[in-house]
Amino acid sequence: MEHLPLPQPRREERADAARNRAHLLCVARRMVAELGVEKVTMDGLADRAGLGKGTVFRRFRTRAGIFHALFDEEEKRFQERVLSGPPPLGPGAPAAARLAAFGLARLEFLVEHLALVRAGLDTGQPKPLQHSPSLFHVQMLLSEAAPAAAASGTLALQLVAALEGPILLYLHPAEQAGPGLVVADLGASWCDLVERVCG
């Protein structure tokens, strides 16, 4: 009996999904640059991308999901700087200096992408700080710079809470302070905090 080759729809679907995701993110990025985040909608993205609304909803689930995905791409580039960039942000500096540099760079990064951070916050889908990409890095540096203080892991969690988007937005709404002031103010406080913890 002749055996027909089995079809491979799953592999094709995965490839299509990856192409659609890349296309949607490219279009969404252009829309944000042209219109601002407030005017980017699920329907508008589907129309501009030439894809069905169902495809956009399956990919992002919510409007906030669009901006979360865009921010995630920026986050990956930031993590590359942390892992392999020049010191003190990258490897090669003392742990306390790296921790201070990390906080300053993180604040600058968040302020630079403030619109995406705001639009990507989904109050219906809270993200615990334990899932923050910053937590492992802060815990690692803190364990080297101040082992006793870092032992429980609680201090690293509190330090990360001082850097992540929600607390930044709460302390400094965009309409009340310019980006430079936000970074200078919070950055100075962060460096003081690191010095006290690690000193």
Secondary structure as GFF3:
##gff-version 3
##sequence-region A 1 199
A	DSSP	alpha_helix	9	35	.	.	.	ID=ss1
A	DSSP	three_ten_helix	37	39	.	.	.	ID=ss2
A	DSSP	alpha_helix	42	49	.	.	.	ID=ss3
A	DSSP	alpha_helix	53	60	.	.	.	ID=ss4
A	DSSP	alpha_helix	63	84	.	.	.	ID=ss5
A	DSSP	alpha_helix	95	112	.	.	.	ID=ss6
A	DSSP	alpha_helix	114	120	.	.	.	ID=ss7
A	DSSP	three_ten_helix	129	131	.	.	.	ID=ss8
A	DSSP	alpha_helix	133	145	.	.	.	ID=ss9
A	DSSP	alpha_helix	147	150	.	.	.	ID=ss10
A	DSSP	alpha_helix	154	161	.	.	.	ID=ss11
A	DSSP	alpha_helix	165	171	.	.	.	ID=ss12
A	DSSP	alpha_helix	179	198	.	.	.	ID=ss13
###
